[in-house]
Amino acid sequence: MLKFLFTNLFSGYSGTITLSGFLISLVSALLLGAGLALAVTRHASCSRGFTLTLALLPAAVSIVIMMVSGNLGAGVAVAGTFSLVRFRSAPGTAREIGSVFLAMAVGLACGMGYPGFAALFTLIMCGVTLLYIRLGLTAEKGAALRRNLRITIPEDLDYTGIFDDLFAKYAVQSRLTGVKTTNLGSLNRLSYELTLRQAGDEKRLIDELRCRNGNLEISSSAPAWDNREL
């Protein structure tokens, strides 16, 4: 039985796809895709659309591989189609891109007629993923203390180093990333990236910044790469 699971389903049919082999590959891809989706999204906030796509992608890839097996022209056409889908899609996070590659690898193995190897690969990768999550290797240290700070100041106020003493007091590091004029040029909006020393320092920092910028608008937010799961 074990030898059968790790044998090519189509090896005895001269490359011809049989109904039984087709169904075994398709069902295996669907089951393994569902397991992969559950493992990847277990400790990460992902949209329902991404989870569904991750579950169905191995089955779609397996069908494509079975249909173009041995057909060079069809393979080139499919590669071109996938390239169009890539350029029409929004860029994802590192976690999403890695998950899509895992799902494609599972679908490739099933489409080539190796559901046993696909299942073994899925079990190993899911186990390694859950192990890394449990060990905390996927959580970036200090990510919760990183902030994007936008401070509005009067146009006649020289912003060069004006908040350096406050940043040195409440932040481990800080960097001015942009300056933008607003309100018909009467105001400047400064953008900073900084890492706080402690979680409770944000409120105290904003209070002192308000005293220095004339109580104009101040906004603080997590960086875009921290808002999304990596």
C-alpha atoms as one frame of an Amber mdcrd trajectory, in Angstrom:
protein
   0.000   0.000   0.000   2.822   2.388   0.911   4.610   1.590  -2.350   1.433
   2.350  -4.294   1.078   5.781  -2.680   4.560   6.816  -3.825   4.216   5.428
  -7.369   3.294   7.551 -10.357  -0.425   7.085 -11.050   0.081   7.515 -14.781
   3.276   5.489 -15.218   1.486   2.385 -16.516  -0.619   4.189 -19.102   2.029
   5.717 -21.388   1.170   9.211 -20.238  -2.565   8.741 -20.774  -4.738  10.125
 -17.998  -7.340   7.682 -16.730 -10.543   8.588 -14.944  -9.399   6.919 -11.715
  -6.013   8.649 -11.829  -7.684  11.981 -12.580 -10.069  11.652  -9.629  -7.340
  10.523  -7.226  -5.117  13.460  -8.171  -7.971  15.956  -7.998  -9.347  14.757
  -4.639  -5.830  14.568  -3.185  -5.131  18.140  -4.294  -8.396  19.387  -2.770
  -7.777  17.649   0.568  -4.150  18.729   0.776  -5.082  22.286  -0.233  -7.654
  22.444   2.568  -5.103  21.174   5.087  -2.483  23.639   3.881  -4.950  26.534
   4.109  -5.905  25.594   7.673  -2.265  25.344   8.763  -1.149  28.602   7.130
  -4.106  30.678   8.346  -4.290  29.139  11.828  -2.234  31.864  13.522  -2.586
  34.609  10.906  -5.421  36.953  10.008  -6.161  36.270   6.337  -9.135  37.187
   4.210 -11.691  34.550   3.305 -10.841  35.024  -0.334  -7.166  34.235   0.239
  -8.007  31.182   2.353 -10.375  29.844  -0.304  -7.839  30.515  -3.035  -5.131
  28.707  -1.097  -7.414  25.691  -0.641  -8.390  25.497  -4.326  -5.069  26.435
  -5.925  -3.484  22.931  -5.694  -6.468  21.429  -7.517  -6.294  24.058 -10.255
  -2.541  23.580 -10.708  -2.907  19.788 -10.785  -5.508  20.039 -13.573  -3.245
  22.342 -15.585  -0.269  19.994 -15.182  -2.310  16.958 -16.221  -3.683  18.726
 -19.290  -0.368  20.144 -20.583   1.764  17.100 -19.748   3.942  16.456 -22.778
   2.463  19.360 -24.783   5.062  22.083 -25.208   2.741  24.554 -26.935   0.070
  24.275 -24.248   2.719  24.659 -21.548   3.975  27.930 -23.091   0.400  29.226
 -23.357  -0.312  28.416 -19.710   2.928  30.115 -18.612   1.848  33.256 -20.461
  -1.570  33.152 -18.787  -0.010  32.862 -15.333   2.263  35.839 -16.097  -0.789
  37.970 -16.984  -2.484  36.964 -13.726   0.652  37.947 -11.821   0.791  41.448
 -13.282  -2.942  41.981 -12.739  -2.678  41.021  -9.076  -1.796  43.258  -6.143
   1.526  42.419  -4.460   1.114  40.319  -1.347   3.071  39.849   1.823   5.950
  37.413   2.190   3.622  34.995   4.016   1.051  35.095   1.218   3.611  34.662
  -1.547   5.237  31.734   0.257   1.861  30.110   0.863   0.945  30.405  -2.821
   4.224  28.741  -3.815   3.578  25.913  -1.352   0.088  25.394  -2.769   1.459
  25.375  -6.320   4.102  22.799  -5.353   1.409  20.535  -3.871  -0.713  20.899
  -6.993   2.299  20.189  -9.209   3.054  16.940  -7.358  -0.592  15.822  -7.569
  -0.819  16.728 -11.250   2.309  14.721 -12.029   0.692  11.674 -10.426   2.479
  11.631  -7.054  -0.234  12.251  -4.414   1.797  10.362  -1.810   4.769  12.674
  -2.162   2.405  15.653  -2.198   0.846  14.502   1.082   4.265  13.918   2.650
   5.456  17.353   1.506   2.307  19.009   2.902   2.668  17.302   6.280   6.322
  18.305   6.566   5.753  21.925   5.564   2.683  22.321   7.795   4.596  20.842
  10.721   7.576  23.130  10.148   5.282  26.164   9.799   3.462  25.428  13.050
   6.789  24.773  14.792   8.202  28.123  13.687   5.043  29.880  14.819   5.191
  28.200  18.229   8.858  29.132  18.624   8.009  32.738  17.775  10.331  32.868
  14.776   7.655  34.518  12.606   7.113  37.451  14.971   9.509  40.316  14.373
  11.001  41.655  17.571   9.963  45.190  18.398   7.319  45.303  15.650   4.626
  46.483  18.091   6.775  49.496  19.054   7.297  50.747  15.505   5.209  53.764
  14.596   4.639  56.061  11.653   4.234  59.587  13.010   2.792  62.536  11.089
   3.117  65.950  12.676   1.605  69.175  11.330   3.527  72.382  12.065   3.245
  76.022  10.946   5.049  76.810   7.699   7.326  79.409   9.344   8.593  76.951
  11.967  12.020  75.470  11.166  11.484  71.702  11.450  15.179  70.764  11.262
  15.872  68.857  14.474  12.929  70.495  16.241  11.724  67.237  17.815  15.064
  65.459  18.190  15.183  65.859  21.974  11.690  64.371  22.384  12.484  61.473
  20.081  15.689  60.777  21.996  13.640  60.710  25.197  10.856  58.370  24.072
  12.243  56.470  21.079  15.141  54.137  20.450  15.544  55.447  16.916  13.796
  57.946  14.681  14.040  59.106  11.102  12.428  61.899   9.094  11.004  60.270
   5.952   9.071  63.071   4.271   7.873  66.666   4.284   4.636  67.826   2.649
   3.035  71.264   2.471  -0.689  71.485   3.134  -3.463  74.061   3.607  -2.261
  76.161   0.637   1.311  76.128   1.916   0.557  77.562   5.338   1.335  74.268
   7.082   3.970  71.559   6.786   3.295  67.890   7.484   6.322  65.927   8.673
   6.488  62.133   8.439   8.682  60.148  10.826   9.508  56.501  11.386  10.436
  55.681  14.958  10.700  52.816  17.420   9.382  53.572  20.895  11.239  52.583
  24.021   8.085  51.333  25.777   4.477  50.799  24.716   3.207  53.459  27.148
   5.502  56.164  25.761   3.286  56.932  22.771   0.706  58.964  24.708   3.353
  60.975  26.582   5.265  61.664  23.364   2.152  62.954  21.580   1.271  65.195
  24.533   4.678  66.849  24.438   4.611  67.135  20.653   1.269  68.967  20.860
   2.820  71.586  23.116   5.568  72.180  20.576   3.590  72.210  17.303   0.877
  74.551  18.542  -1.683  71.780  19.145  -2.005  71.100  15.409  -2.865  67.679
  14.004  -0.708  64.682  14.988  -1.353  61.125  13.812   0.359  57.893  14.805
  -0.057  54.501  13.111   1.672  51.162  12.731   3.767  50.716   9.574   1.995
  49.044   6.655   4.139  45.898   6.929   3.149  45.543  10.604  -0.559  45.915
   9.876  -0.428  42.952   7.534   0.726  39.500   8.511   4.228  38.674   7.172
